[in-house]
């Protein structure tokens, strides 16, 4: 599979280049158009333009593949599905906060096997494919992913480095990112979160793709959130797993399909699952 995914990873990196060019040009624009979707979440003209650019390129490069984007939904039927969040962190984007990015995944038979998370405002990119490791670079986002996927996964970008999760083994030494208290309250898990926060060394809400990137880099140890869609998570799963981590729902199901996420360095996963489900509502 590694050989067959190399071309897909190359395409995913190319799609990230397209997305970065569109989104960064509209970041902090004073005339940015913002609408409210039926679910009362914001969508900007940049969200729509980024996703459209990605979909058009996929249609040209992989006409038989399906797609699932946040803004345009599901198109096509195939066991190969590209899953896209054009701007993860739209609220940050429209407020001018630089913590946002584009998430691009390829899932085969429902399993994410390629993932790219590109954050041009932070000049960072993270990527992975099953069997090829997880990587990060500033030059990939700043200069464009002109290398082949095989070269990229080998660290051909000038500052590319392979990602590895932390070796923290005890909750008492762990750093936890939980996204927002409101999420956990609305999901009926606020008591579990507060109890878990008493067991760990440190808790913060880093938010969106950045928290998972920090986990894959070994800088924090646990990330968990609720009210998430497949396009919020799919690209991050290969990055976390290829860095040596583990990724499930809060109740332990694999994949991005269950409305919640729990990503850890692997060593802490079972302990966190136990902490979150012992008093499950």
N, C-alpha and C positions, 0 to 999 in steps of 0.2 A: 504493500500500500504506500510505503514511503515514496517510491519512485513515481507512482501515479499521482500523488498529492503535490509533488514539486511544482508542476505547472499550475495547479489550482492555487497554491500559495503565491506564486508569481503574479497570477491574475488578481488575487486579493490585495496584494501590495500595490498593484497598479490602480485598483479601485480606490484604495486609500489615498493615493496621490490625487486622483480626480476629486475626491471628497474634500480633501484639505484645501485645494485651490478654490473651490466654491465657497466653503464655509468660512475660511479665514478672510476672504474678501468682504464678507458681510458682517463680520464680528465687530461689535461696537459701532456699527453704522447708525447714524442718527435718523435715517429714514427707513429703518428695518420694519417691515410689515409683520405684525403679530396678530394672530387670530386665536379664538378659543374653540377647541373641538367639543363635540357633544359630551365627552367625559369630563369636561371642564379643565382639561390640561391645555397648556399653550402650544401652538405650532407656529413657527416662523417661516417666512419665504425661503430661508436657507435650508430648513428641514426638507421642504418639498423639492427644492432644486438639487440638493445633494442626493436624495434618494432617486430622483429621476435620472440624474447622470449615471449613477451606479447601475440602475436597471437597464438603461439603454446600452451600456457597455457589456453587461452580462448577456443581453439578448443577442448582441453581435458575436461575442466570443464563445458563449455556451448556449446556443439556441434551444437545446433540448432540456436544459436544467430549469427547475422551478425556482421561484423567489417568494420570500415572505418579508415584507417591509413594514415598518411601523405606520407609514403614511398611506401606502397604496395596497396593503394587504397581500393576499396570496395570489400568485399568478402562475399558471402552469401546473402540471402534474408530473412529478418525477421523484425517484428515490434520492435524487441529488437536489438539495434545496439550499439556495443562498438566503441567509437570514440577516437582515440589515436594520440597524438603528442609525439613521442618518446623523442625528445629533443626540447623543446620550448626554443628558444634562442640559436640556433646552432652557430650563429656568435660569441656570448659570449663564448660558449663552446670551439670553436676552437682557440680563442684568450687567453683562460685561465681566463676569467672573470667569477666569480662564480655565477652570476645571470642567471641561466638556470634551467630547470627541466622537468620532464615528466608529461604530462597531460593525464588522463584516465577518460573517461565518459561513462556512459550508458544512451542512449536515448531510450525511449519507445514511439512509434508512433511519433518520431521526437522531442520529448521533453526531454531534459537532466534532469535526476532524480537522478543520482549519479555522483559525481565528486571528483577526487583526484588530487591534484597538489603536487608533491614531488620534493624538491630541495635539493639533498644530499650534494652538495658543500656548501650550506648555513646551512645545518643541520636543515632543516625545512620541515614540511609537513602540508598541509591544506586539509580538506576533508569535505564532506557533502552528505546527501541524503534527499530527500523530506520528511519532517515531522520529521527528526531526528536531525535537527540543523546543524550548521557549527562549525568546530573545528580546532585547530592547536596544534602542538606539535613538540618539538625537538626530543624527545626520539622515536617517531614513525618512524622518518626518520633515526635516528642513530642506533636504536636497532632492527628495523623491526616491522612490524605490526602483532604481534603474537596474539593479543587479538581478540576476536570476534568483529564484527561490533557494536553490541549492547553495549558491554563494552566500545569500543572506543568512540562511540557517547555519552556515559555517562561520559567520562573523565577518563577512567581507566589508560591511560598512565600517568606516574608519573607527568608530567608537562602539561597535556592537559588542554586547556581552551576553553570555548565556545566563538565564535566570534560574535561581534555585530558592525554594522556600526555606524558611528558618528551621532550625533544629530544636526549637522550644518544645519541651516534653510535658510541662506541668502548667495547668491553668493559672496557677499563682504567678507564673512568669510571663503570661501571655498578654498581647496587646490585641484588643477587640475593636472592630468597627461595626456599627449597628445601623447606619443610615439615618433613621429618625425615630424619635419616641412615638410620634403620631402613627407611623406604620405599625409599630408593635402594639400600641393600644388598640388600633382598629382591628388588628388580627386576633386580639384576645390573648396576646402573649406578653403584655407589659410586665406582669409579675415575674415571668421567667427571665426576661431580659434584666430586670433589676437584680434578681437573685444571681444571675450569671455575672453581672458587673461587679458584684461583691467578691466573686471568686477569682477574677483576673487581676493582673497587675495594673492595667490601664485600659480605659475605654474612651473612644472618640468616634465621631461621625464624619469620616472623610468624604464619603459620598460617591455614588455613581461608579464609573469605570475605574477611577483612581484608586479606590480601596482595593479592588482585586489586583491591580497592577502592583500596589505596595505589598500585597500578600505574596505575589509571584516573585517579587524581588527580595523576599525574606525580611521585610521591614516591619510588617505586622503579621499576626498569626491566625486571626479568625475574622471572617467577614460574613454577615448574615443580614438578610432583609426580606420584607414581604411586599406584596402588591407589585410584583415584577412580571414582565411578559417574556416570552422566549427571545425576542430581539434585544432585551436588556442583558441577557445572560449568555447566549449561545457562543459568541466570539470569545468570551472570557474563559469558558470551560477548557478548551485546549491549552490556553496560556497557563492557567493554574495547574492543570494536570501534567503538562509536559515539564513544568517547573518542579514537579514532585509532590504537588498538593492533591487534595481530594475535594470534589465538588458534588453536592447533592441538594435536595430540598431540605427544609428544616425537619421534615419527618423521614429523611433518608432515601428518597427516591432519586435515581440518577437522571441527568438531563435537565434541560431548561423549561420543561413543560408543566410545572406543578405550582407556579405562583409564588414560590419562595425560594430562597437560596441559602446554602451554608457552604462556605468555602473555607478550608483550613490548610495548615501545613501537613495534614494527614495524621501526624502524631497525636493531635488533639481532637480529631474528628469525633470519635466515639464518645469521648468525655463531654463534648459540647452537645451532641445529640441527646445524651442522657440528661444533661442539665436542662435542655429545652423541652423535653417530652415527659419528664418525670411527673410534672404537674399539668400535663396537657389538658386544655379545656375540652 
